[in-house]
């Protein structure tokens, strides 16, 4: 190659290297197709939770290493626990991992199919033994809480 042709190639390479790079083009992603309903399967609409005042929840039964069993019914950010024929209301709390519910006496930290039942004087390791879907009555905002109704009867503000 001649010296001038080589110079042109070098200048062209330098100019190309100094130009704004083109962003890499992403291949077009295929659009997911929604399958059409099959003729032998009925089309169901999602249930409106406001009708009938019923929410869907999940009841999980745990058995602990000491033989204790309890049922935890999760409803959104709250939970209802049945332990030794006594009911406890728990609220979901921030957790680094898993799900953490806490009340006045008891705490349940669950992850996958295990849970820690933390009580006033002990911590128990528990395994999930069963789970089922349950219908839970939704709280009616029109009804006053029991303590508010009692306070109103007693004239307490």
Secondary structure as UniProt FT lines:
FT   HELIX           3..18
FT   TURN            39..40
FT   TURN            49..50
FT   TURN            52..53
FT   STRAND          54..64
FT   TURN            65..66
FT   STRAND          69..75
FT   TURN            76..77
FT   STRAND          78..83
FT   TURN            84..85
FT   STRAND          86..93
FT   STRAND          99..102
FT   STRAND          107..111
FT   TURN            112..113
FT   STRAND          114..118
FT   STRAND          123..137
FT   TURN            141..142
FT   HELIX           146..154
//
